[in-house]
Amino acid sequence: MKDPARLRRFVRDMTGLVAAHGADEPRMLDHGEGLLRELVSHDDWLPDAFAQPSPEGYRQYLLYCDPLERFSVVSFVWLPGHRTPIHDHTVWGLVGVLRGEELCEEYGVPEAGKPLAPAATHAVRRGDVDRVSPRIGDVHVVSNARQDGAAVSIHVYGANIGAVKRHTFDAATGEPKQFISGYHNSVLPNLWDRSKET
């Protein structure tokens, strides 16, 4: 790992924030955004193994999951042309762009039998942090906004997001389909080897 101390500090600070204010979503988003913005302002800590793109589609790598599953930290890696389906999260989330640029296409609350209504579109550039939650807006499509390389973003969710039952939506009918995303990795970064820091 390039500089595990950065991610370790972030995990420590998020653990303290969740312990003190985990039930207060606005505070979690406000304070968590500052922590994530600081993390993604440095591009010297994410191990290469957790930033590997695939021509098959975007990748979701688990970097850390709180032992009580109160939050998780994930890297997403997108090649040009990669995009998610229309989906929800069911929990609060923060998305910070580490490399490249992403495009977020937001939708209104899905209603079965009705086409999904586009609500807004915005770019999320390197160093920016975006927010999602059922309370403020939870349904969107995310894609790599550029054609000249991979985009990498760091996501923090208020649960073990790879194990959460969520939904994709049919744009024409609003019909939901349940899914559980899982992760593309079977190992985690070693944040706790401090032997080289002396």
N, C-alpha and C positions, 0 to 999 in steps of 0.2 A: 504494500500500500504506500502511496506517495507520502501522505501526511495524515495518519490516522487520528491525530490529536484533534483536528477540526471536526470530523464526524463524531468522535467521542464526546467532545464538548457540546455539540449540538444535541446528541442523545441525552446527555446529562441535563442540559437546560430544558429540553422538552419534557423529560421525566419529572423535573421539579414543577414545571408549569402544569402538567396534567394532574399531578398530585395535589396542587394547591387550587386549581381552577377548572378541573376537567369537566364539570357539569355546566360551566358558564361558556357556552359556545362563542358569543361575541368576544369575550376576553381571550379565549384560546386562539381565535383567528387573528385578533389584533396583535397579541404578544408573539404568537407563533410566526406571524408574517415577518416580524423583525428578526427573529432568530434565523428563519429560512433565508431571508434576504442577505444576511451576513454570510451564511454558509455558501450560497451560490455566487457570491461576489468574489470567491477564490476558486480557481480551477486547478488546484494542486493536490487534491485529496481523494478523488474518486478512482478506485482501482480500475485498471483497463478492462479486467474481466467483466465488470459491471457497466461497461459503456460500449459493449460489442453490438453492432447492428446485425440484422439478418435480412437477406433479400426476401424471406418468406413473410415478413411483417414486423410491426413494432415489437419491442421486447420490454418486459416488465421484470426487473430484478429486485428482489427483497434485499435491502441493506441492513435493516434492523427491525425487530418487532419487540415491543415492550412485553415483559414476561406475563403481565396481566392482560395483554392485547388491548390496551387503552389507546395505543397509537402504533403506527408502522411508518417506516421510511423506505421509499422505493425509488429506483432510477428507471426512467423510461427512455428508450432509445428508438429514434425514428429515422429512416432513410427518406429521401425525397419520394413523394407519392404515398407514403404510409399514412393511414388515418384509422381512427377508431370507428366502430358503429355508433349510432346514437345510443347513449347509455346514461344511467344514473349512478349514484354513489351510495345513497342512503345514510351517509355519515358526513361530518365536516371534512374538508380537505384543503390543502394548500399546495400550489404548484409553482416551483421556482425554476426558471430556465437557466441552466448552467452553460449550454453551448447552443448556438444557432438561434432559431426562432420558431415558435409554434403559432398555429392559428386555432382559435377557439370559436366555434359556432354554437351559440346558445339557443335553447328552445324553451317554450312555455311548458306548463304542466300538462303532461299527456292525458288525453281523454280517449277512452276506448271508442272506436268507431269514427274518430275524427282525425283528419290529417294533423300532423304536428306543425305548430306555428313557429317559424323562426323568430327569435326575439332580438338577437344582436350578434355581431361578429367583431372580434378584436384580436389583434396580434399580441403575443406575449414574447417579449424580446429578452435577450441575455440580461440577467440580473433582475428581471421583473418577477413579481409573485402574484399569482391569481388565486381566487378563492372559489370554493363550491360548498354547498350544503343544501339539504332539503328546504331550509328556512330562507336562503337568499337566492337560490337557483342551482339546480342539481343535474339538469339534463343538458348534455352537450355532445359535440363531436370535436375531437382534437386531431390535428394533423401537423406534419412538418410543413412550415410555411415557405421554405426555400427549396431551390433546386440544386444547390451547390454543396451539399454535404449533409451529414447526420445532425440531428438535433438531439440534445440530451437534457432532460428535465428531472428535478428531484421533487417527489411528491411526499407529503405527510398527510396521513389520514387518521381519523379518530377511531380506528379499529385495525385489526389485522385484515387489511383490505383484500388480500388474496383469498380469504376464507369467507367473505361477506356475500350473502345472496343478494344479487343486484339484478338489473334488467337492461336489456337492449329493447329498442322500440322500432316498430315499422313506421316509416315516415308517412306513408299513405293512410294508414288506419289507426295509428297510435297504439296498436296492440303490443303489450309487453311480452318479453320472453325472458325467463329467469336464467341467470348464468352465475358461475363462480369463477373468477379469473385465474386464480392460482398464480404461480410465479414461474419464470423461465430458468431459475437457478436452484441448485440443490445444496449449495454451500453459501455461507455468509462471510463478509469481510471480517478479519480478525481485528477488532478495535482495541483489544485489551492487552496485546503484547507491547509492554512499555520498556522492554529490555534495551532497545536501541535509542531511547530518549535520554539516557544518562550521559 
